[in-house]
Amino acid sequence: MNKTYEAIIIGSGPNGLTAAIELARNGLKVLVLEKAETIGGGTRTAELTLPGFHHDYCSAVHPTGILSPYWRQLPLEKYGLKWIHPPVSIAHPLDGEEAVLMSQSIEETAANLGIDGEAWQKMLHPFLKKPHGLFEDTLGPLGIPDHPFLLVRFGLKAMLPATWLANWQFKSHRAKALLAGCAAHSFLPLDMAFSAAIGVMFAVMGHTENWPVAAGGSTYITQALAAYLEELGGEIQTNTLITDFRQLPPAKAYLFDTDPLQLSNIAANELPKSYIKRLQKFDYGPGIFKVDWALDGSIPWTDKRCLQASTVHIGGTIDEINRSEKAAWEGKHCDKPYLIVCQQSEFDSSRAPKGKHTGYAYCHVPHGSTVDMTEAIENQIQRFAPDFKDLILARHTTNTEDFKNYNPNHIGGSISGGSNNLTQLFTRPVARFDPYSTPNPRIFICSSSTPPGGGVHGMCGYHAAKSVLKQVQKQEVGSKK
Ligand SMILES: Cc1cc2nc3c(=O)[nH]c(=O)nc-3n(C[C@H](O)[C@H](O)[C@H](O)COP(=O)(O)OP(=O)(O)OC[C@H]3O[C@@H](n4cnc5c(N)ncnc54)[C@H](O)[C@@H]3O)c2cc1C
């Protein structure tokens, strides 16, 4: 590393690459350093089970990717990113009755919610008048919003426990289950304040665009970001684990696409002790246990319409899902866990050999758990898709320890940059006016441990880059005086 750079980014996840792009677009010479052999962090695809079966190791379905206010401005399609839209975003099977389906059409969705169809539309209509305005105001740090009335309206629902919102808005178990399935992506018990936020947001996203998958695998998101970055003159170096600040070449700015604990260790001598202490108090929340399958055919759902959805939420009623999420939060394992199941190969034939399919599911488990949840997960799928187990050709499992080994950011198996509890939802990793900056004007954090948190959208990286550009400008003005 003898060359000189203006900004060094540690980590090549979607946020690291996005930060690098925004800095390079502003004329900075940037270098991205990645620990692993391949770039991409949570957006990587590999043959985890059998040859010819391409599995998304982490992110699979990308509502936040296609709707990212920053990525929408980038020419990523020119660099090979192609979104594939399923006809339906979410299927939510229920025992002994038709599944609930959520698609872009709010009317079609309402039609399968029975007596709550109108209430579903009423709850979401105000946000669907200006969805991109809502995404711009919420997918970033706290600040002065461009659409204050819309944001207040959203906030009044988002701040509630999902169970309260569901009981307030709906009469039947179908709409309550649909909202619960979306809200449980938050990793919060559904009777906890702010657990409704991600639920309402995901529903708004689903009625704005059907939740897509990336053609060829999530790795194509990474490849497109990296190709654009390289065209802008940015450089990437893999197989470079940073454990000590002294490994880094001189630069004006260092951006950490890492968890707060690594930042506190790597930059221990560069940051005040008080700030380090606050980073070390960061709460990572529950982890996950994931299974990938090579399958001999499509998942044989009892309600065949479930095959139209990129994501299937398994877990039954709101009470059952709440029990599962509460268990993981309280350090317990649930024998009927809430699952996020993804069906990429139903819409992208490049993922598996002809006639075969990939399967993907995970459940939330206590922080650091090494309990094998394979049987509980497969039983839950079998509950709504009898004969599922007969289709399994091979499986690959990942527990919280494996995730941490794969990517050091996944502390205790946490996959969304840390807990989304009240104190960390907007002010992560610590409460600061500019959460991307640190007390050292050269050091920044750009990972999903900053606002707006987990998900493949690059918005943490974009806002961190903006913070860097402000600082660099200040330094330039200072040096001219
Ligand atoms: C199993 C799973 C399923 C998910 N599903 C979805 C989904 O369907 N949709 C969605 O939108 N999101 C999903 N997510 C979340 C999403 O992947 C993350 O929120 C996103 O990848 C975070 O991006 P990031 O850039 O902040 O960090 P990461 O993606 O974690 O990237 C950080 C990178 O930094 C590298 N790194 C870390 N420490 C160092 C170091 N010390 N030195 C050098 N390099 C280092 C890592 O190797 C990694 O490549 C999922 C995540 C997981 C794990």
Ligand as a Chemical Component Dictionary entry (heavy atoms), coordinates in Angstrom:
data_LIG
# 
_chem_comp.id                   LIG 
_chem_comp.type                 NON-POLYMER 
_chem_comp.pdbx_formal_charge   0 
_chem_comp.three_letter_code    LIG 
# 
loop_
_chem_comp_atom.comp_id 
_chem_comp_atom.atom_id 
_chem_comp_atom.alt_atom_id 
_chem_comp_atom.type_symbol 
_chem_comp_atom.charge 
_chem_comp_atom.model_Cartn_x 
_chem_comp_atom.model_Cartn_y 
_chem_comp_atom.model_Cartn_z 
_chem_comp_atom.pdbx_ordinal 
LIG C1  C1  C 0 -28.566 -14.157 6.691  1  
LIG C2  C2  C 0 -28.856 -12.732 6.341  2  
LIG C3  C3  C 0 -30.002 -12.442 5.633  3  
LIG C4  C4  C 0 -30.287 -11.137 5.259  4  
LIG N1  N1  N 0 -31.363 -10.885 4.459  5  
LIG C5  C5  C 0 -31.549 -9.645  3.943  6  
LIG C6  C6  C 0 -32.491 -9.429  2.907  7  
LIG O1  O1  O 0 -33.123 -10.366 2.401  8  
LIG N2  N2  N 0 -32.655 -8.160  2.451  9  
LIG C7  C7  C 0 -31.916 -7.104  2.934  10 
LIG O2  O2  O 0 -32.098 -5.978  2.479  11 
LIG N3  N3  N 0 -30.981 -7.306  3.909  12 
LIG C8  C8  C 0 -30.768 -8.537  4.395  13 
LIG N4  N4  N 0 -29.775 -8.768  5.323  14 
LIG C9  C9  C 0 -29.060 -7.626  5.923  15 
LIG C10 C10 C 0 -27.981 -7.063  5.016  16 
LIG O3  O3  O 0 -27.223 -8.086  4.424  17 
LIG C11 C11 C 0 -27.077 -6.155  5.843  18 
LIG O4  O4  O 0 -27.876 -5.199  6.514  19 
LIG C12 C12 C 0 -26.080 -5.415  4.951  20 
LIG O5  O5  O 0 -25.277 -6.317  4.240  21 
LIG C13 C13 C 0 -25.209 -4.508  5.798  22 
LIG O6  O6  O 0 -24.264 -3.909  4.970  23 
LIG P1  P1  P 0 -22.923 -3.277  5.528  24 
LIG O7  O7  O 0 -22.194 -2.713  4.362  25 
LIG O8  O8  O 0 -23.254 -2.365  6.643  26 
LIG O9  O9  O 0 -22.101 -4.461  6.195  27 
LIG P2  P2  P 0 -21.755 -5.940  5.737  28 
LIG O10 O10 O 0 -22.631 -6.383  4.632  29 
LIG O11 O11 O 0 -21.718 -6.729  6.980  30 
LIG O12 O12 O 0 -20.279 -5.805  5.136  31 
LIG C14 C14 C 0 -19.171 -5.524  5.928  32 
LIG C15 C15 C 0 -17.930 -6.018  5.200  33 
LIG O13 O13 O 0 -16.798 -5.597  5.964  34 
LIG C16 C16 C 0 -15.873 -6.671  6.063  35 
LIG N5  N5  N 0 -15.134 -6.458  7.302  36 
LIG C17 C17 C 0 -15.632 -6.472  8.563  37 
LIG N6  N6  N 0 -14.656 -6.241  9.445  38 
LIG C18 C18 C 0 -13.524 -6.067  8.737  39 
LIG C19 C19 C 0 -12.173 -5.783  9.091  40 
LIG N7  N7  N 0 -11.798 -5.639  10.364 41 
LIG N8  N8  N 0 -11.248 -5.673  8.100  42 
LIG C20 C20 C 0 -11.602 -5.791  6.794  43 
LIG N9  N9  N 0 -12.869 -6.068  6.400  44 
LIG C21 C21 C 0 -13.818 -6.198  7.367  45 
LIG C22 C22 C 0 -16.735 -7.912  6.086  46 
LIG O14 O14 O 0 -16.008 -9.058  5.675  47 
LIG C23 C23 C 0 -17.837 -7.526  5.090  48 
LIG O15 O15 O 0 -17.491 -7.874  3.780  49 
LIG C24 C24 C 0 -29.430 -10.076 5.675  50 
LIG C25 C25 C 0 -28.273 -10.366 6.387  51 
LIG C26 C26 C 0 -27.962 -11.681 6.695  52 
LIG C27 C27 C 0 -26.673 -11.990 7.395  53 
# 
loop_
_chem_comp_bond.comp_id 
_chem_comp_bond.atom_id_1 
_chem_comp_bond.atom_id_2 
_chem_comp_bond.value_order 
_chem_comp_bond.pdbx_ordinal 
LIG C1  C2  SING 1  
LIG C2  C3  SING 2  
LIG C2  C26 DOUB 3  
LIG C3  C4  DOUB 4  
LIG C4  N1  SING 5  
LIG C4  C24 SING 6  
LIG N1  C5  DOUB 7  
LIG C5  C6  SING 8  
LIG C5  C8  SING 9  
LIG C6  O1  DOUB 10 
LIG C6  N2  SING 11 
LIG N2  C7  SING 12 
LIG C7  O2  DOUB 13 
LIG C7  N3  SING 14 
LIG N3  C8  DOUB 15 
LIG C8  N4  SING 16 
LIG N4  C9  SING 17 
LIG N4  C24 SING 18 
LIG C9  C10 SING 19 
LIG C10 O3  SING 20 
LIG C10 C11 SING 21 
LIG C11 O4  SING 22 
LIG C11 C12 SING 23 
LIG C12 O5  SING 24 
LIG C12 C13 SING 25 
LIG C13 O6  SING 26 
LIG O6  P1  SING 27 
LIG P1  O7  DOUB 28 
LIG P1  O8  SING 29 
LIG P1  O9  SING 30 
LIG O9  P2  SING 31 
LIG P2  O10 DOUB 32 
LIG P2  O11 SING 33 
LIG P2  O12 SING 34 
LIG O12 C14 SING 35 
LIG C14 C15 SING 36 
LIG C15 O13 SING 37 
LIG C15 C23 SING 38 
LIG O13 C16 SING 39 
LIG C16 N5  SING 40 
LIG C16 C22 SING 41 
LIG N5  C17 SING 42 
LIG N5  C21 SING 43 
LIG C17 N6  DOUB 44 
LIG N6  C18 SING 45 
LIG C18 C19 SING 46 
LIG C18 C21 DOUB 47 
LIG C19 N7  SING 48 
LIG C19 N8  DOUB 49 
LIG N8  C20 SING 50 
LIG C20 N9  DOUB 51 
LIG N9  C21 SING 52 
LIG C22 O14 SING 53 
LIG C22 C23 SING 54 
LIG C23 O15 SING 55 
LIG C24 C25 DOUB 56 
LIG C25 C26 SING 57 
LIG C26 C27 SING 58 
# 
